[in-house]
């Protein structure tokens, strides 16, 4: 039985959702310390955070990935949780993730419900489509990592160092610390699992072009392929039409077409970079 855990939360001008986020964290998690890795916010982020008990505020101008690394070094508990400043935990979050803790499990990722109506409508449509086709969803089989609400064995990341730059000039960005963290856990011989049910609400409103970088990165490291991207692009029309039929959310239509277009473009770039690294005989990821 786990009694207390530290929570690491990166923030930067996060006041929009921070109060409901922190209310949910202190309601659902037995918090030892909330470790706030703040990028020198200029809004009311710090004033809101200071209203809660046992808060450690560390300010740094490092990237998101480096903030996660530095936050891990502040953890004193056997297990800790990453919770992002746009994630509201649902009732029973801690109970749900604890159900998955076994001797060979190193991290439990909570499945997130997307609150952006454009992305959320498509997510809802795909859930309904799987039900129609009687095709079950197996989140544990997903290779894509997300640390927005993830429960992790601290010792597995005690030597984690965030590396972010591809040798040939491409900076991936801090969000892909998620994938590097998962790889680090699995390299230690532990499993990275996901909850079967939605356990949090994710208030992330990102432009479609963000999928360009994710498509490139995931293809480059071999977690996706150009074939997968082409397949997604070919099947997007019936999927979007069905999602629109279910939700009547018209904003979702153009958004999803753009999302998959940029993802395909990124997959092409990632494939070319992967081949270049193979020719150069560099290490698995070609990072420095």
LINTAHU-V300784 format. One record per helix or strand. SS is the DSSP state (2 for helix, 1 for strand). FROM is the first residue (numbers start at 1). LEN is the number of residues. If there is no record, write none. Layout:
ss=SS from=FROM len=LEN
ss=SS from=FROM len=LEN
//
This chain:
ss=1 from=5 len=7
ss=2 from=15 len=14
ss=1 from=31 len=8
ss=2 from=45 len=5
ss=1 from=55 len=5
ss=2 from=64 len=9
ss=1 from=79 len=5
ss=1 from=87 len=3
ss=2 from=93 len=6
ss=1 from=105 len=10
ss=2 from=117 len=16
ss=2 from=139 len=3
ss=1 from=149 len=5
ss=2 from=154 len=4
ss=1 from=165 len=2
ss=1 from=171 len=1
ss=2 from=174 len=14
ss=1 from=191 len=12
ss=2 from=210 len=11
ss=2 from=226 len=22
ss=2 from=251 len=30
ss=1 from=287 len=1
//
